[in-house]
Amino acid sequence: MRILYELSWLWKTLGIALAAAVLCVVCAMLICKAKKKRLSKKAAAIIGVAAFVAAILVIIVIAQTPMPL
C-alpha cells in the first residue's frame, strides 16, 4: 500500500499531462474546423505528443520551484 502512496504523484502528473495534450488537440481541431480545413491524424498525433512532453516539462520545472511559507 505504501508504494501506491509513493507513486500517486506520478499518476497525477500523467493525468495532468494527458489532459493538457487532449486540450491542445481539441483546440487544433477547432482551429482547423474554423478554417474549413481537415486536420490529419499524423498532425493530431504530433500535436498531442508535443503537448504531452511540454506539460511534463512544465510540471517538472514548477515542482522544482520552492514554495513561499
C-alpha positions in Angstrom: 0.0 0.0 0.0 2.9 2.3 0.7 4.2 2.0 -2.9 0.8 3.2 -4.2 1.0 6.3 -2.0 4.6 7.0 -3.1 3.6 6.8 -6.8 0.5 8.8 -6.5 2.4 11.9 -7.7 3.3 10.0 -10.9 -0.4 9.2 -11.7 -1.4 12.8 -11.0 1.4 14.1 -13.3 0.5 11.8 -16.1 -3.2 12.7 -15.8 -2.5 16.4 -15.9 -0.2 16.0 -18.9 -2.7 13.8 -20.7 -5.5 16.4 -20.1 -3.3 19.2 -21.5 -2.5 17.1 -24.6 -6.1 16.4 -25.2 -7.0 20.0 -24.8 -4.3 21.0 -27.3 -5.5 18.5 -29.9 -9.1 19.7 -29.4 -8.1 23.3 -29.9 -6.2 22.4 -33.1 -9.2 20.6 -34.4 -11.4 23.6 -33.6 -9.0 25.9 -35.4 -8.9 23.7 -38.4 -12.7 23.5 -38.4 -12.9 27.3 -38.3 -10.6 27.5 -41.3 -12.6 24.8 -43.0 -9.6 22.5 -43.4 -9.0 19.0 -42.2 -6.6 18.0 -39.5 -4.7 14.9 -40.4 -4.2 12.0 -37.9 -0.5 12.4 -38.2 -0.6 16.1 -37.3 -3.0 15.5 -34.4 -0.6 12.8 -33.1 2.4 15.1 -33.3 0.5 17.9 -31.6 -0.6 15.5 -28.8 2.8 14.2 -28.2 4.4 17.6 -28.2 1.8 18.9 -25.8 2.3 15.9 -23.5 6.1 16.4 -23.4 5.7 20.1 -22.9 3.3 19.6 -20.0 5.6 17.1 -18.3 8.5 19.6 -18.6 6.4 22.4 -17.2 5.3 20.2 -14.2 9.0 19.3 -13.5 10.0 23.0 -13.6 7.1 24.0 -11.4 7.9 21.2 -8.9 11.5 22.5 -8.5 10.4 26.0 -7.6 10.3 26.4 -3.8 7.0 27.5 -2.3 7.0 30.5 -0.1 5.9 30.0 3.5 
